[in-house]
Amino acid sequence: VAMLSDLNEKLDLATRAAGIGIWTYDADKKILWVSTLMRLTLGLPKEEPIAFHTLRSMIAKQDRFTFRKKLIAFLRGEEQLDSVVTCFDRSGIRKEIKLHGYISARDEGAPVKYVGTLRDVSEHLQMQERLLRAEEIAHIGNWSVDLKTDSVTRSPEANRIFGDPPNRTGMDRAETFARYHPEDQERIRAIVRSATDAKTPLKFDARIFRTDGAVRHIHVVGRPELNRNGDIERFFGIIHDRTELVENERRLEQSQRLQAFGQLAGGVAHDFNNLLAIMLGNLELFKNLYSEQNPADAMELLDEVIQAVLRGSDLTKGLLN
């Protein structure tokens, strides 16, 4: 008895350290036992008897029907219990709870004893949700490629970058490569082959076609994951949608080109205006000096030349402005 008590104490300490609650259910005796950590997680008094309906009442309303179906199927021995549900403990604090259940004994094929675990995964799910939100804000998704099966897994944001539904699954490498711009495909294949052969990280910029036909500019970084034999099992990495950045860079470059052209045009116009000023000054001087010695026709021609120079001067002033 002392040894059993000692083992129970050590088991209780171990499950607390691991953050795992334990429960057992005897179908014949209708007895549900839960560990200390499970009681603490759900805010249940230490000595209060627990029944399944007590636990069901703590589950959020939107999860109760689904959980009830899974629990009935589990108690009938039709399937194992594996579920994440939203609960509210006795203090009203919301928690995300992961439940596992297994059949530990049968009587003539019918399950009579069950054992399972409970873990508070609220913090883990919150961190996961924050990561997904951060990816969406930064337009950065994550991906992995299994080199044995050629299957591709993408995060919701990576799917959105490709123009696919956020929860899409079942992609492969051939389909993914087909989404790259034809002018980029051979270069990307060469980069991937080189990284795979050398077991080194990969990095490249490329263009992809979304499902709606729009072109997106992406930056991809990946690292190989090796097994214990040193062989690559998969690549894992990130994809960054740089389309807005690329378009802004192009607009800035175009603006800089226009500015440089304006500066060049202004310089040319300024120099040309100086030449026109010299021409106009000399023509006016010529007219004043020789107006009495030349016939009216010559003066008329000089006036036309002067008017042309004046129009040229107005044009260069417009360029300078």
Secondary structure, DSSP 4 states (H G I P E B T S, - for coil): -HHHHHHHHHHHHHHHHHTEEEEEEETTTTEEEE-HHHHHHHT--TT--B-HHHHHHHB-HHHHHHHHHHHHHHHTTSS-EEEEEEEE-TT--EEEEEEEEEEEEEETTEEEEEEEEEEE-HHHHHHHHHHHHHHHHHTEEEEEEETTT-EEEE-HHHHHHTTS-TT---EEHHHHHHTB-HHHHHHHHHHHHHHHHHT--EEEEEEEE-TTS-EEEEEEEEEEEE-TTS-EEEEEEEEEE-HHHHHHHHHHHHHHHHHHHHHHHHHHHHHHHHHHHHHHHHHHHHHHHHTTTS-HHHHHHHHHHHHHHHHHHHHHHHHH-
